[in-house]
Amino acid sequence: MSDKKIPYKIYLEESEMPTAWYNLRADMKHKPAPLLDPITKKPMTAEALAPVFCDELIRQELDDTTPFFEIPEEIRSFYKMYRPSPLVRAYCLEEKLGTPAKIYYKFEGNNTSGSHKLNSAIAQAYYAKKQGLVGVTTETGAGQWGTALSMACSYFGLDCKVYMVKGSYELKPFRREVMRTYGASVTPSPSTETEVGRRILAEHPGTSGSLGCAISEAVETATKHEGYRYVLGSVLNQVMLHQSIIGLETKTALDKYGIHPDVIIGCAGGGSNLGGLIAPFMGEKIRGEADYRIIAVEPVACPTLTRGVFAYDYCDTGMVCPLAKMYTLGSHFMPAANHAGGLRYHGMSTSLSQLRADGLMEATSVSQTDVFAAAEEFARVEGILPAPESAHAIKVALDMAKECIVTGEEKTIVFGLTGTGYFDMMSYEKFHNGQMTDYIPTDEDLAAGFARLPSIDS
Ligand SMILES: *Cc1c(COP(=O)(O)O)cnc(C)c1O
């Protein structure tokens, strides 16, 4: 098919939208290792998870054999308000670069939460409502997940309690107000509301908090309040399942025009957008039906997949959550204070970790000064102001497209553009003022985190 026929934006008709999420684990030859109980170190059962998570979400979490889960009608209706998201052919960027590469990006920033996180938030709120719960608790770092969840909860009339990492709470007052606009209550973490918060405050007075710590607080609040459960915006299998909508739409759009991507690139924090984007392509790769190069991009400041170890670890700093076998930097790892680029979680989705360990997915890391430079280069041509997280993928896609100028290769590159960066302008400001620096953790820095990994005999 001639290139000219491919539009700038490939949209899908409503009738072409996915009606089921795809569970990549069903096709994985080596299944991700089970979550373990933090006390008994035995695999978590549905009963043991029930006080923390919604029943249907537990079922999805533990199911690694069912390939498709039907998307309930109510969720599909909500999706239709902001989906399908466009798959954009970056003709303008290609021309500006003078590259023979063909660049596509799937843009997930076209909703008020500003990122892909709404895809899972609406599903999780739906199942909480269906179970008859009063509300849900969660943590948020930069604020995208908290925003998405508060939108989803207000839609279904659920209470939403958000523990926001104190540093972000103070730095991003507008994020906080967006959440409150949608009816959520937002508490800076660590707080004095929870036992774990009080313990962390006593140990580290004046701390600006961390995601791992906010998770511990949110879990404690959910388990201590009747009618509440805890929900999480990344890392878990259920989240990756919901995010498969990104990849399914992308695949349908590409198939419509007979386009075969050579490379698929995504940023990786907890792994949900990347896992969702690559799911149907990775499924084909595992089944031997097609081959793709798949690349996860992370910050050098938080190099989970590139320098972490593949081992069982705690998912939170308070060590109350289940243990997951994943690439990890240790549950006490915190990126350097000057790190502004997001993607700061110490661990990674168990599925993506397994795919990486099996050599099915590559991983690379980039520095934040390069990331912001790439974000700006992209914004000035394609118009979209990217989130710093998304710009990790942009950086690698741009580098590859520039390599194609030298080699003359007409590579087809697809990358995930996960969101917009309007709430990250303080970081952009630092970059513009030349005040942004990079910190690459030393081997000793990382060794300190690895030394605290739990020992699990397997
Ligand atoms: C949360 C977020 C990410 C990273 O999370 P994943 O679970 O790894 O996808 C990336 N980009 C944006 C815009 C985000 O909000």
PDBQT file of the ligand as one rigid body, heavy atoms in Angstrom, charges set to zero:
ROOT
HETATM    1  C1  LIG A 501       2.056   7.085  35.173  1.00  0.00    +0.000 C 
HETATM    2  C2  LIG A 501       2.590   7.506  33.868  1.00  0.00    +0.000 A 
HETATM    3  C3  LIG A 501       3.586   6.769  33.200  1.00  0.00    +0.000 A 
HETATM    4  C4  LIG A 501       4.261   5.553  33.781  1.00  0.00    +0.000 C 
HETATM    5  O1  LIG A 501       3.478   4.529  34.255  1.00  0.00    +0.000 OA
HETATM    6  P1  LIG A 501       3.412   3.092  33.590  1.00  0.00    +0.000 P 
HETATM    7  O2  LIG A 501       2.591   2.290  34.495  1.00  0.00    +0.000 OA
HETATM    8  O3  LIG A 501       4.820   2.595  33.455  1.00  0.00    +0.000 OA
HETATM    9  O4  LIG A 501       2.780   3.278  32.274  1.00  0.00    +0.000 OA
HETATM   10  C5  LIG A 501       4.008   7.200  31.961  1.00  0.00    +0.000 A 
HETATM   11  N1  LIG A 501       3.511   8.311  31.398  1.00  0.00    +0.000 NA
HETATM   12  C6  LIG A 501       2.562   9.043  32.001  1.00  0.00    +0.000 A 
HETATM   13  C7  LIG A 501       2.057  10.272  31.326  1.00  0.00    +0.000 C 
HETATM   14  C8  LIG A 501       2.071   8.668  33.249  1.00  0.00    +0.000 A 
HETATM   15  O5  LIG A 501       1.133   9.400  33.844  1.00  0.00    +0.000 OA
ENDROOT
TORSDOF 0
